[in-house]
Amino acid sequence: MQPTHPAPDGAGLLREILAINESLSRLKDLDAILDRVLAESRRIAGADAGTIYLVENGRLRFGYVHNDTFNREGDVTRDVYADFTLPIDSTSIVGHVAATGQPLDIADAYAMPSDAPVAFNPDFDRRTGYRTTSMLTLPVTTSQGTVSGVIQLINAKDDAGRPVPFSAQARTVLPLLSTAASVAIERAIMTRELILRMMQMAELRDPSETGAHVTRVGAYSAEIYHKYAMMQGIDETLRKKTKDLIRVAAMLHDVGKVGISDRILKKPARLDPEEFAVMRMHTVFGARLFANSTSELDAMSGRIALNHHEKWNGTGYPGHLDGPADTRPPGPPRAGAQIPLEARIVALADVFDALGSRRSYKAPWPDEKIIDLLRSERGAHFDPDVVDAFLDIFDVIAAIRDKYAEDKPGQADG
């Protein structure tokens, strides 16, 4: 996204902040909210790049990043899923802002006075060849006055694209946006934690349904969809809206397993045909949880739960139903474009994660073996275009897997 000129002063700015706040209230997913907050902050400030950090367990955890110098085509890079934390202290600029709760405006990072309370770390510039000049770092503060995160914007640009100091307008307006952002971020974190707790109930029944697994499937699905939509030329507004929904809805793909007996879920051997027929009903049970939905999120969650085991060639399950409330036996399997796009995406994301995960009955498959399978099933089990999108962003997929690895402390708790 290319930065544009800041909004007008006065009442126009207030209206713009209110409009941004309203748009944030419509988003469901934390990453979508961080992306929007960063995009709007950069647009108002005319900034080339920016990063958001969130306070987690007494440290700052990397949340989201934009950089137009390195990424001008709308694609998401693996850097978005970097996984590191920083102490909340003056060993870094963002840590200092989080510790003090005060913004820090730097006109030139390489010309900071020797008595500045914090120093600039040029490691990123050295590694990448980037040249950081102006920096505006702001605390994200809750209505109770607690710092919940930090927004750092880098290199305000003039009309010729040259780095310049951040304007007085940006320094005045962006704290208002950060306050609005804190409300949306807190709501999204609560939503994600609620979903993970729901899935912990499913994990009690099926140990494979861990919080890390559903988080990965949600993130894989969102990024596969994003790339698919870019490849198909889908409008940016629809692309962002759908990506927001699919990340959350995909996490609930196997929630219907709560309706399957332990005798089947925890059987250590292969299921017999009768048992497998019962297991297949988890798709129908999951869809019924979202029956009579009034929200787009519930509707998508129901479509994914019902259809994520359908196959492109029409050999999947459970088959046609008129809707999640339909109690009749399913009809013939869906095939091709009859399967909702979001379910075709989750089908691949779920299989990839299952094959690459350690289970009591198997070791994780190596990437090469999984990719060979996905290629062989292109046009059979999986939508060919979805496979192509997945393979095109495999570096992002690998970064997601690393960030949400099964053995990270506290991972299942989100």
Protein Blocks (a to p, Z undefined) as FASTA:
>chain_A
ZZdddddehjlmmmmmmmmmmmmmmpmbfklmmmmmmmmmmmmnopabdcddddeehiac
dfbdcdfklomnopacfklmgccdddddfkbfklmmmmnopacddfblklccfkbcbdcd
fklmmmnopacfbdcddddddfkopafbdcddehiadfkopacdddfklmmmmmmmmmmm
mmmmmmmmmmmmmmmmmmmmmmmmmmmlcfklmmmmmmmmmmmmmmmmmmnopafklmmm
mmmmmmmmmmmmmmmmmmpcfklmmocbdcdfklmmmmmmmmmmmmmmmgoiabfklmmm
mmmmmmmmccfkopacebjcfbfklmbdcddddehjllcfklmmmmmmmmmmmmmpccfk
bccddfklmmmmmmmmgoilpcfklmmmmmmmmmmmmmmmmmmgfklghklnZZ
